[in-house]
Amino acid sequence: MNKVLLLVAVCFAVLGMSSCSAPRGTADGPVVLDIGHCVGAGGAKSPRAVKGKRLQELDWWYEYVYYTRKVIEDAGYKVLVCNRGDEPETSPLADWAERADVHHLGHPDTGNRYPSDYYADRVAGGIVSADYAISRRASCAVFLHHNSDRGWRRRGGSKSLIICNKHNGPRLAQCLADTLNSEVLNHGMPNGNRECRVQVRSVDAQRSAGWMNACDDSGIPAAVVEAAFLNNAAHVRYLSNPSTARRYAEAVGRGIVRYLRTSGHEPRHYREDTDKPDAGSYGYSAESRRIRVPGAENLFQS
């Protein structure tokens, strides 16, 4: 009888280990700031030059992420900055990367999607940055981007967004949106009286949410900053001025600090079993098979 009980106990221990194989985010973990895109694929770019310079989102965040980081560190929190690509070799990007102590993960964005190291059914082009945040047991992960759409001389404001993951991200996203609304948008950075809004995403690769979902699975609030539009001339003028550009970057940092202070210790949602869909998840097994992730044909056959 004792042998049977011992065997049952061992089985439960093994099951517990397999169900919690991914590191879990914690309120005491570092803030992870991810500079979106990578060298050679720098993301959105202003259609025209302002003050003799066209802005690109990758370059801009390399230059100004230092100020976002400093605000968070000055508030007493640990910060890690990463980028999915290779380390830049030429100035000024190399100098900015050194100043902000950027960790380069060596997976440049080539347009391919990959499965997470922790959740094989979560698939995305930027999954390596999410895996980095998971491996560091981050308190939250904020992916730093700008946006763009067609046209140049926009009338009115742009549809500024903070995008977040479903279970853990809304409070983080709202803190970021509230801070940008009170300090930047329509407060020096014209936006036609439109406020930054929060958009929750939880469908995988069809809507580029696979990497946010991977963070969600590990209890990590994740948000994407898409508040500035590089086809909006007023936004570009604001971001081209060093003093107001710094103000924008620092506002992002203050939004993160606001979240950590008000909601950072709230209970988190975790995925119970890395091998099964979580409650409320969306048919991502079919998505994994569609893009031919190795082994995905064995996932969730139903």
ZAROSE-11521 format. One line per field, with one value per residue (C-alpha): residue number from 1; residue in three letters; chain; x, y, z. Coordinates in Angstrom, 1 decimal. Each point is the difference from the previous one (the first is absolute). Layout:
% residues N
num <- [NUM,...]
residuo <- [Ala,...]
cadena <- [A,...]
X <- [X,...]
Y <- [Y,...]
Z <- [Z,...]
This chain:
% residues 302
num <- [1,2,3,4,5,6,7,8,9,10,11,12,13,14,15,16,17,18,19,20,21,22,23,24,25,26,27,28,29,30,31,32,33,34,35,36,37,38,39,40,41,42,43,44,45,46,47,48,49,50,51,52,53,54,55,56,57,58,59,60,61,62,63,64,65,66,67,68,69,70,71,72,73,74,75,76,77,78,79,80,81,82,83,84,85,86,87,88,89,90,91,92,93,94,95,96,97,98,99,100,101,102,103,104,105,106,107,108,109,110,111,112,113,114,115,116,117,118,119,120,121,122,123,124,125,126,127,128,129,130,131,132,133,134,135,136,137,138,139,140,141,142,143,144,145,146,147,148,149,150,151,152,153,154,155,156,157,158,159,160,161,162,163,164,165,166,167,168,169,170,171,172,173,174,175,176,177,178,179,180,181,182,183,184,185,186,187,188,189,190,191,192,193,194,195,196,197,198,199,200,201,202,203,204,205,206,207,208,209,210,211,212,213,214,215,216,217,218,219,220,221,222,223,224,225,226,227,228,229,230,231,232,233,234,235,236,237,238,239,240,241,242,243,244,245,246,247,248,249,250,251,252,253,254,255,256,257,258,259,260,261,262,263,264,265,266,267,268,269,270,271,272,273,274,275,276,277,278,279,280,281,282,283,284,285,286,287,288,289,290,291,292,293,294,295,296,297,298,299,300,301,302]
residuo <- [Met,Asn,Lys,Val,Leu,Leu,Leu,Val,Ala,Val,Cys,Phe,Ala,Val,Leu,Gly,Met,Ser,Ser,Cys,Ser,Ala,Pro,Arg,Gly,Thr,Ala,Asp,Gly,Pro,Val,Val,Leu,Asp,Ile,Gly,His,Cys,Val,Gly,Ala,Gly,Gly,Ala,Lys,Ser,Pro,Arg,Ala,Val,Lys,Gly,Lys,Arg,Leu,Gln,Glu,Leu,Asp,Trp,Trp,Tyr,Glu,Tyr,Val,Tyr,Tyr,Thr,Arg,Lys,Val,Ile,Glu,Asp,Ala,Gly,Tyr,Lys,Val,Leu,Val,Cys,Asn,Arg,Gly,Asp,Glu,Pro,Glu,Thr,Ser,Pro,Leu,Ala,Asp,Trp,Ala,Glu,Arg,Ala,Asp,Val,His,His,Leu,Gly,His,Pro,Asp,Thr,Gly,Asn,Arg,Tyr,Pro,Ser,Asp,Tyr,Tyr,Ala,Asp,Arg,Val,Ala,Gly,Gly,Ile,Val,Ser,Ala,Asp,Tyr,Ala,Ile,Ser,Arg,Arg,Ala,Ser,Cys,Ala,Val,Phe,Leu,His,His,Asn,Ser,Asp,Arg,Gly,Trp,Arg,Arg,Arg,Gly,Gly,Ser,Lys,Ser,Leu,Ile,Ile,Cys,Asn,Lys,His,Asn,Gly,Pro,Arg,Leu,Ala,Gln,Cys,Leu,Ala,Asp,Thr,Leu,Asn,Ser,Glu,Val,Leu,Asn,His,Gly,Met,Pro,Asn,Gly,Asn,Arg,Glu,Cys,Arg,Val,Gln,Val,Arg,Ser,Val,Asp,Ala,Gln,Arg,Ser,Ala,Gly,Trp,Met,Asn,Ala,Cys,Asp,Asp,Ser,Gly,Ile,Pro,Ala,Ala,Val,Val,Glu,Ala,Ala,Phe,Leu,Asn,Asn,Ala,Ala,His,Val,Arg,Tyr,Leu,Ser,Asn,Pro,Ser,Thr,Ala,Arg,Arg,Tyr,Ala,Glu,Ala,Val,Gly,Arg,Gly,Ile,Val,Arg,Tyr,Leu,Arg,Thr,Ser,Gly,His,Glu,Pro,Arg,His,Tyr,Arg,Glu,Asp,Thr,Asp,Lys,Pro,Asp,Ala,Gly,Ser,Tyr,Gly,Tyr,Ser,Ala,Glu,Ser,Arg,Arg,Ile,Arg,Val,Pro,Gly,Ala,Glu,Asn,Leu,Phe,Gln,Ser]
cadena <- [A,A,A,A,A,A,A,A,A,A,A,A,A,A,A,A,A,A,A,A,A,A,A,A,A,A,A,A,A,A,A,A,A,A,A,A,A,A,A,A,A,A,A,A,A,A,A,A,A,A,A,A,A,A,A,A,A,A,A,A,A,A,A,A,A,A,A,A,A,A,A,A,A,A,A,A,A,A,A,A,A,A,A,A,A,A,A,A,A,A,A,A,A,A,A,A,A,A,A,A,A,A,A,A,A,A,A,A,A,A,A,A,A,A,A,A,A,A,A,A,A,A,A,A,A,A,A,A,A,A,A,A,A,A,A,A,A,A,A,A,A,A,A,A,A,A,A,A,A,A,A,A,A,A,A,A,A,A,A,A,A,A,A,A,A,A,A,A,A,A,A,A,A,A,A,A,A,A,A,A,A,A,A,A,A,A,A,A,A,A,A,A,A,A,A,A,A,A,A,A,A,A,A,A,A,A,A,A,A,A,A,A,A,A,A,A,A,A,A,A,A,A,A,A,A,A,A,A,A,A,A,A,A,A,A,A,A,A,A,A,A,A,A,A,A,A,A,A,A,A,A,A,A,A,A,A,A,A,A,A,A,A,A,A,A,A,A,A,A,A,A,A,A,A,A,A,A,A,A,A,A,A,A,A,A,A,A,A,A,A,A,A,A,A,A,A,A,A,A,A,A,A]
X <- [0.0,2.8,1.7,-3.2,-0.3,3.6,-0.5,-3.1,2.0,2.8,-2.4,-1.6,3.4,1.0,-3.3,0.5,3.4,-1.2,-2.9,2.2,3.1,0.0,1.4,-2.7,0.0,0.1,-0.7,3.7,1.4,1.6,-1.9,0.9,0.1,0.2,1.1,-2.2,1.3,3.7,3.0,-0.8,-3.7,-0.7,-3.7,-2.1,1.8,-1.3,-0.8,1.8,2.9,-0.6,2.9,2.0,-0.6,-2.4,-1.0,-0.1,-1.4,2.9,2.6,-2.2,-0.4,3.7,0.7,-2.7,-0.6,2.7,-2.3,-2.9,2.3,1.4,-3.5,-0.8,3.4,-0.2,-3.4,1.9,-0.8,2.4,-0.1,1.3,0.0,0.0,-0.2,-0.7,2.7,3.8,2.0,0.5,3.5,0.1,-0.7,-2.2,-2.1,2.9,0.6,-3.6,-0.2,3.0,-1.4,-3.3,1.7,-2.1,0.0,0.0,-1.6,1.4,-3.2,-0.5,-3.5,0.0,-3.8,-0.1,-2.0,1.3,-1.5,0.7,2.6,-2.5,-3.3,0.4,-3.5,0.8,1.4,1.2,2.8,0.9,-0.2,3.7,-0.6,-3.0,2.1,2.7,-2.5,-1.3,3.5,0.7,-3.3,-0.9,-2.4,-1.2,1.1,-0.4,0.7,1.0,-1.3,-1.4,-2.8,-0.7,-2.8,-0.6,0.3,2.1,-1.9,-2.6,-3.0,-0.8,1.7,1.3,-1.5,2.6,0.0,1.4,-0.5,0.1,-0.5,-3.4,0.4,2.8,0.5,-3.0,1.1,3.5,-1.3,-2.5,2.8,2.1,-3.0,-1.0,3.5,0.5,-3.4,0.7,3.6,0.5,-2.9,-1.7,2.4,2.7,-0.4,-3.1,-2.4,-3.3,-1.3,0.0,1.1,2.2,-2.1,0.6,-0.5,0.0,1.3,-0.2,-0.1,3.3,1.9,-2.9,0.2,3.6,-0.9,1.9,2.8,-2.3,-1.9,3.2,0.6,-3.6,0.5,2.9,-1.9,1.9,-2.0,1.1,-0.7,1.0,0.4,-1.5,-0.9,2.1,-0.6,3.0,-2.3,-1.5,2.0,-0.8,1.1,3.3,0.7,-0.5,2.2,2.7,0.6,2.4,-1.7,-3.6,1.3,1.5,-3.3,-1.8,2.5,-0.2,-3.8,0.1,2.3,-2.4,-2.9,1.8,0.9,-3.7,-1.0,2.7,-1.1,-3.7,-0.5,3.3,-0.8,-3.4,-0.7,1.0,-1.5,2.3,-0.5,-0.6,1.5,2.6,-1.3,-3.7,-1.9,-0.8,-3.6,-1.0,2.7,-0.7,0.6,3.7,0.8,-1.5,2.0,3.2,-0.7,-0.8,3.5,1.6,1.6,2.1,-2.1,-3.2,-1.7,0.0,-1.6,-3.7,-1.2,-3.6]
Y <- [0.0,2.4,-0.7,0.8,3.3,0.8,-0.7,2.3,2.8,-0.3,0.1,3.2,1.5,-0.7,1.3,3.2,0.5,-0.5,2.4,2.7,-0.4,3.6,2.7,2.2,3.8,1.5,3.5,0.1,-0.9,2.6,2.2,-1.2,2.7,-1.4,2.3,-1.2,-1.1,-0.4,1.3,-0.5,0.0,3.1,0.3,3.1,3.0,3.5,0.6,3.4,1.6,2.4,2.3,-2.0,-3.4,-2.8,-1.8,-3.8,-1.7,-2.3,2.7,2.4,-2.5,-0.9,3.7,0.6,-3.3,1.1,2.7,-2.5,-2.3,2.7,1.1,-3.6,-0.6,3.4,-1.2,-3.1,-2.7,-2.2,0.3,-2.1,1.2,-2.4,-0.2,-3.1,0.7,0.2,2.7,3.1,0.5,3.6,3.3,1.5,-3.1,-1.9,2.9,0.3,-3.8,0.1,2.9,-1.8,-3.4,-1.8,-3.8,-1.1,-3.4,-0.8,-0.9,2.7,0.4,-1.8,-0.2,-3.5,-1.1,-2.4,-1.9,1.1,-2.0,-0.4,-0.3,-1.8,1.0,3.7,1.2,3.5,1.9,1.8,-3.1,0.1,3.3,-1.5,-3.0,2.3,1.7,-3.4,-1.3,3.1,-0.5,3.6,2.2,1.3,0.2,3.1,-0.1,3.4,0.9,2.9,-0.4,1.1,-0.1,1.5,3.7,2.8,3.2,-1.6,2.0,-0.4,-2.5,-3.5,-3.1,-0.3,-3.5,-1.9,-3.7,-2.6,-3.7,-1.2,-1.2,2.0,3.0,2.4,1.9,0.5,1.2,2.4,1.5,0.6,1.5,2.2,1.3,0.8,1.7,2.2,0.8,-0.2,-0.5,3.4,1.3,1.2,-2.9,0.9,-2.9,1.7,-0.5,-3.8,-1.9,-3.1,-3.0,-3.6,-3.0,-3.5,-2.7,-3.7,-1.7,-1.5,0.6,1.4,3.1,-0.1,-0.9,-3.3,1.5,2.0,-3.2,-1.8,2.8,-0.4,-3.7,0.7,2.7,2.9,3.2,1.0,3.2,1.4,3.8,1.2,3.5,2.0,-0.1,0.7,1.0,2.7,3.2,1.4,-3.1,-0.1,3.6,-0.8,-3.1,1.9,2.5,-1.4,1.5,-1.1,-3.3,-0.6,1.1,-2.7,-2.7,1.0,0.0,-3.7,-0.7,1.9,-2.0,-3.2,1.3,0.9,-3.5,-1.6,2.2,-0.4,-3.5,-1.7,-2.4,-1.0,-3.7,-1.3,-2.5,-2.9,-2.8,-3.1,-2.5,0.8,-2.9,1.0,3.2,2.3,1.0,2.8,-0.7,0.0,-3.0,0.6,-3.6,0.4,3.1,-1.8,-2.7,2.6,1.5,-3.4,0.2,-3.1,-2.4,2.0,-2.8,-1.9,2.9,-0.1,-2.4,0.9]
Z <- [0.0,0.9,-3.3,-1.9,1.9,-0.7,-3.7,-0.1,1.7,-2.5,-2.9,1.3,0.5,-3.6,-1.3,2.0,-1.4,-3.6,0.5,1.3,-2.2,-1.2,2.3,1.5,0.2,3.4,1.4,1.2,-3.5,-2.3,-2.5,-3.5,-2.7,-3.5,-2.9,-2.8,-3.4,-0.6,-2.0,-3.7,0.6,2.0,-0.2,-0.8,-1.5,-0.6,-3.7,0.0,1.8,2.9,0.8,-2.6,1.6,-0.6,3.2,0.3,3.0,0.7,-0.1,2.1,2.8,0.0,0.6,2.7,1.8,2.4,1.4,0.4,1.8,2.3,1.2,1.0,1.7,1.8,1.4,1.5,-2.5,-2.0,-3.8,-2.8,-3.6,-2.9,-3.8,-2.0,-2.6,-0.2,1.7,-2.2,-1.1,-1.0,1.7,1.2,0.6,1.5,2.4,1.0,0.5,2.3,2.0,0.6,0.5,-2.6,0.1,-3.7,-0.4,-3.5,-1.8,-2.6,-1.4,-3.3,-0.4,1.4,3.0,2.7,2.9,3.6,1.8,2.9,-1.8,-3.3,-1.2,0.4,-3.3,-1.1,-1.7,3.2,2.3,0.9,1.9,1.9,0.9,1.3,2.3,1.1,0.8,2.1,1.9,-0.9,2.1,-3.4,-3.6,-2.1,-3.8,-1.3,-3.4,-2.1,-2.5,-3.6,-2.5,-3.5,-0.6,1.3,0.8,2.2,1.0,3.7,2.2,-0.4,1.6,2.7,1.7,2.8,-0.9,2.8,0.8,1.2,3.5,1.6,-2.2,0.2,3.2,-1.3,-3.4,1.7,2.2,-3.2,-1.8,2.9,0.4,-3.7,-0.1,3.0,-0.9,-3.7,-2.4,-0.4,2.6,-2.4,-2.5,-2.0,-0.6,-1.0,3.6,-0.5,3.0,0.0,0.5,1.1,-2.3,1.3,-2.3,0.6,-3.4,-1.0,-3.2,-2.0,2.1,1.1,3.6,0.4,1.9,2.3,0.7,0.9,2.6,1.2,0.5,2.4,1.9,-1.6,-0.8,-3.6,-1.9,-3.4,-0.2,-3.3,1.0,-2.5,-3.8,-2.2,-2.9,2.2,-0.6,3.4,1.7,-2.0,0.9,3.7,-0.1,-2.0,2.7,2.6,3.0,-0.9,-1.2,3.4,1.6,-2.1,1.0,3.7,-0.1,-1.0,2.9,2.4,-1.3,0.8,3.5,0.5,-0.8,2.3,2.9,-0.3,-1.4,-0.2,2.9,-1.1,-0.5,-3.4,-2.5,-0.9,-2.5,2.0,-2.4,-2.8,-2.1,0.0,-1.1,2.9,0.7,-2.3,-2.5,-3.8,-2.3,-0.3,-0.7,-3.5,-0.5,1.0,-2.5,-2.7,0.2,0.3,3.4,0.6,2.1,-0.3,-1.8,3.3,1.9,0.9,-2.7,0.5]
